[in-house]
Amino acid sequence: DVLQELHTPPKRGEITHPVNHIVPSSTEIKTIAPATIVSSLIGTVIGIIPGTGGAIACFLCHNVSAKISPDGDQFGHGALSGVAAPEAANNATTGGALIPMMCLGVPGDVVTSVMLGALILIGVTPGPLMFKQQSDVVGSIFASMLVIQFLMLGFGLLCAKFGPYILKVPYKVLMPIIVVLCVVGSFSLNNATYDVLVALSFGILGYFMKRYGYPGAPLVLGVILGPIAEDNLNRAMITSHNSISILFQRPISCAFLILSVFSIAWPFISAKISSIRQLKKA
């Protein structure tokens, strides 16, 4: 009976681990430290790249942390590092996105796009000269970011004990609300029924992907990065008069291509290394 109880998944709304303490212990901090540090660095770099954002950083850092963390096999089953890694990346992208916005006037994500519009409305033009001509605005932004971090921490600690009770909302109440919001959101893009049909088609596709064990993260990243990659590839081809060599001549683009090839080849390389090690042990 005890074994059956342990292997029986909890029902929705049943809180099996009540929140007794909201501040992590020293042992928990040591456990999540590697994933947090790595995810913060990756999130900052991704935030600097215009047009990316927190969604890409969260998926990427979750995957990277699962490989470097000692409890990576428990990701998705309550591992602390699996929660800390995406959150650290999401927070880091905010600071990273401020760099191109303030230095070049190019927003890094949706949040900095709103900030850019607000600065322009009050007569501030982001760019290199802003640090010299309007240094008081720059200081105010840095000070507000520092204060916001502590406000977010306090608000998060305050709501930590009440957050799990959201799980008590039954599916029969939650799912109709989600479906309505998805339909309204897709229709409001172009006020066309075609967008709603596309959203429903991808919902059916996601159902079968989950049913047969296919990960949804690559599909989400493809939908987010696809238009950005296509627009920039067209721009590069126009600039180089349809010469593909421009992608290899620039050090930044060449480095990203090398990283992309390595990330694709690494699972095969690691599997080969594991098989060799097993043969040596045998």
C-alpha positions in Angstrom: 0.0 0.0 0.0 2.8 2.4 0.8 4.6 1.7 -2.5 1.3 2.1 -4.4 0.7 5.5 -2.6 4.2 6.7 -3.5 3.8 5.8 -7.2 0.3 7.2 -7.5 0.5 10.8 -9.0 -1.3 13.4 -6.9 -4.6 14.7 -8.0 -5.0 18.3 -9.2 -5.6 20.6 -6.3 -3.9 18.3 -3.8 -0.9 20.0 -2.2 1.5 17.2 -1.3 4.4 19.4 -0.1 3.2 22.5 1.8 5.4 25.5 1.8 6.9 25.6 5.3 9.7 28.0 4.6 10.0 30.6 1.9 13.7 31.4 2.2 16.0 28.7 0.7 18.4 27.0 3.0 22.2 27.0 2.4 22.0 23.4 1.0 19.3 24.4 -1.5 21.3 27.5 -2.5 24.4 25.3 -3.1 22.2 23.0 -5.2 20.8 25.7 -7.5 24.0 27.8 -7.6 25.6 26.3 -10.8 22.4 26.4 -12.8 21.6 29.9 -11.6 25.0 31.3 -12.5 25.1 29.7 -15.9 21.5 30.7 -16.7 22.1 34.3 -15.6 25.1 34.6 -18.0 23.3 33.0 -20.9 20.2 35.1 -20.2 22.2 38.3 -20.2 23.8 37.4 -23.6 20.5 36.5 -25.1 19.0 39.7 -23.8 21.6 41.7 -25.5 20.7 40.2 -28.9 17.8 42.3 -30.2 14.5 40.5 -30.9 15.0 37.5 -28.7 13.5 37.8 -25.2 12.9 35.7 -22.1 11.0 32.8 -23.8 14.1 31.8 -25.8 16.4 32.2 -22.7 14.1 30.1 -20.5 13.9 27.2 -22.9 17.7 27.3 -23.7 18.8 27.5 -20.1 16.4 24.8 -19.0 18.0 22.5 -21.5 21.6 23.5 -20.7 21.0 23.3 -16.9 19.5 19.8 -17.3 22.9 18.7 -18.7 25.2 20.3 -16.2 23.2 19.9 -13.0 23.7 16.8 -10.9 19.9 16.5 -10.5 19.2 17.0 -14.2 17.3 13.8 -14.6 14.8 15.2 -12.1 14.0 18.3 -14.2 10.2 18.4 -14.6 9.7 16.4 -11.5 10.3 19.0 -8.8 14.0 19.6 -9.1 15.0 23.0 -7.6 17.5 23.7 -10.3 14.8 23.1 -13.0 12.9 26.0 -11.5 15.8 28.3 -10.7 17.4 28.0 -14.2 14.6 29.5 -16.3 13.7 32.1 -13.7 17.3 33.3 -13.5 17.5 33.4 -17.3 14.2 35.3 -17.6 15.4 37.9 -15.1 18.8 38.2 -16.7 17.4 39.0 -20.1 15.7 42.2 -18.8 19.1 43.7 -17.8 20.7 42.5 -21.0 18.0 43.9 -23.2 18.7 47.4 -21.7 22.1 47.4 -23.2 21.1 47.7 -26.9 18.1 49.9 -26.0 20.2 52.5 -24.1 23.4 52.3 -26.1 22.0 51.9 -29.7 18.3 52.8 -29.4 17.4 49.3 -30.5 15.0 47.5 -28.2 16.0 44.0 -27.1 12.5 42.7 -26.4 8.9 43.7 -25.9 9.5 45.3 -22.5 12.4 47.5 -23.7 10.3 48.4 -26.7 7.7 49.9 -24.3 10.5 51.6 -22.4 11.9 53.0 -25.6 8.5 54.5 -26.5 8.1 56.0 -23.0 11.6 57.6 -23.2 10.8 59.1 -26.6 7.5 60.5 -25.3 9.3 62.4 -22.6 11.9 63.8 -25.0 14.8 61.3 -24.3 16.5 59.8 -27.3 18.3 56.6 -26.3 21.8 56.2 -27.8 25.4 56.9 -27.1 24.9 60.6 -26.5 22.2 59.9 -23.8 25.0 58.9 -21.3 26.6 62.3 -21.8 23.7 64.7 -22.4 21.1 63.1 -20.1 23.1 61.2 -17.5 20.4 61.9 -14.9 17.9 59.8 -16.8 20.5 57.0 -17.1 21.1 57.1 -13.3 17.4 57.1 -12.6 16.9 53.9 -14.8 19.8 52.1 -13.0 18.5 53.1 -9.6 14.9 52.0 -10.5 16.2 48.7 -11.7 18.0 48.2 -8.4 14.9 49.0 -6.4 12.7 46.9 -8.5 14.8 43.8 -7.8 14.1 44.1 -4.0 10.4 44.8 -4.6 10.1 41.7 -6.8 11.9 39.7 -4.1 9.6 40.9 -1.3 6.5 40.4 -3.4 7.7 36.9 -4.4 8.4 35.9 -0.8 5.0 37.3 0.3 3.1 35.3 -2.3 5.2 32.1 -2.0 2.8 30.4 0.5 -0.3 31.3 -1.4 0.9 30.4 -4.9 0.3 26.7 -4.7 -3.4 27.2 -4.0 -3.8 28.3 -7.6 -3.5 24.6 -8.4 -6.8 24.1 -6.7 -8.6 25.7 -9.6 -10.3 22.7 -11.4 -9.6 22.0 -15.0 -13.3 22.4 -15.9 -13.1 26.1 -14.9 -9.5 26.8 -16.1 -9.6 25.2 -19.5 -12.6 27.1 -20.9 -11.0 30.4 -19.9 -7.7 29.5 -21.6 -9.5 28.4 -24.8 -11.5 31.6 -24.9 -8.4 33.7 -24.4 -6.5 31.8 -27.1 -9.3 32.2 -29.6 -9.8 35.9 -28.9 -6.0 36.5 -28.9 -5.5 34.8 -32.3 -8.5 36.5 -33.8 -7.4 40.0 -32.6 -4.1 39.7 -34.6 -5.6 40.4 -38.0 -9.4 40.1 -37.2 -9.5 37.0 -39.4 -11.0 33.6 -38.8 -8.0 32.0 -40.6 -5.8 32.9 -37.6 -8.2 31.1 -35.3 -8.1 28.0 -37.5 -4.3 28.1 -37.4 -4.3 28.3 -33.6 -6.7 25.4 -33.4 -4.6 23.4 -35.8 -1.5 24.0 -33.7 -3.4 23.0 -30.6 -4.3 19.7 -32.2 -0.6 19.3 -33.3 0.5 20.0 -29.7 -1.9 17.4 -28.3 -0.4 14.7 -30.5 3.1 15.8 -29.8 2.5 15.5 -26.1 0.7 12.2 -26.5 3.6 10.6 -28.4 6.4 12.2 -26.4 7.7 14.9 -28.8 9.1 18.0 -27.0 7.2 21.3 -27.6 10.1 23.7 -26.9 11.8 23.4 -30.3 8.5 24.1 -32.1 7.9 27.2 -29.9 11.4 28.4 -30.5 10.9 27.9 -34.3 7.7 29.9 -34.3 9.4 32.7 -32.4 12.7 32.8 -34.2 11.4 31.8 -37.7 10.2 35.3 -38.8 13.2 37.0 -37.2 15.7 34.6 -39.0 13.9 34.9 -42.3 13.9 38.8 -42.2 17.5 39.0 -41.3 18.6 36.4 -43.9 16.8 38.3 -46.6 18.5 41.5 -45.4 21.9 39.8 -45.5 21.3 38.4 -48.9 20.3 41.8 -50.3 23.4 43.4 -48.7 25.7 40.8 -50.1 24.0 40.5 -53.5 22.9 37.0 -52.8 26.3 35.7 -51.7 26.0 33.1 -48.9 29.6 33.8 -48.0 28.6 36.8 -45.9 27.4 34.5 -43.2 30.9 33.1 -42.7 32.9 36.3 -43.2 31.6 38.1 -40.1 33.0 36.8 -36.8 29.8 37.0 -34.8 27.6 35.2 -37.4 30.4 32.6 -38.0 30.6 32.0 -34.2 26.8 31.5 -33.9 26.9 29.0 -36.9 29.7 27.0 -35.2 27.7 27.0 -32.0 24.6 25.8 -33.8 26.4 23.0 -35.5 28.0 22.0 -32.2 24.7 22.0 -30.4 23.2 19.8 -33.1 26.1 17.4 -33.2 26.7 17.2 -29.4 23.9 14.7 -28.6 25.4 12.3 -31.1 28.9 12.9 -29.9 27.9 12.4 -26.2 26.0 9.2 -27.1 29.1 7.9 -28.9 31.3 8.7 -25.9 28.9 6.9 -23.6 28.8 3.8 -25.7 32.6 3.7 -25.9 32.8 4.1 -22.1 30.3 1.2 -21.6 32.4 -1.0 -24.0 35.5 -0.2 -22.0 33.8 -1.1 -18.7 32.5 -4.3 -20.2 
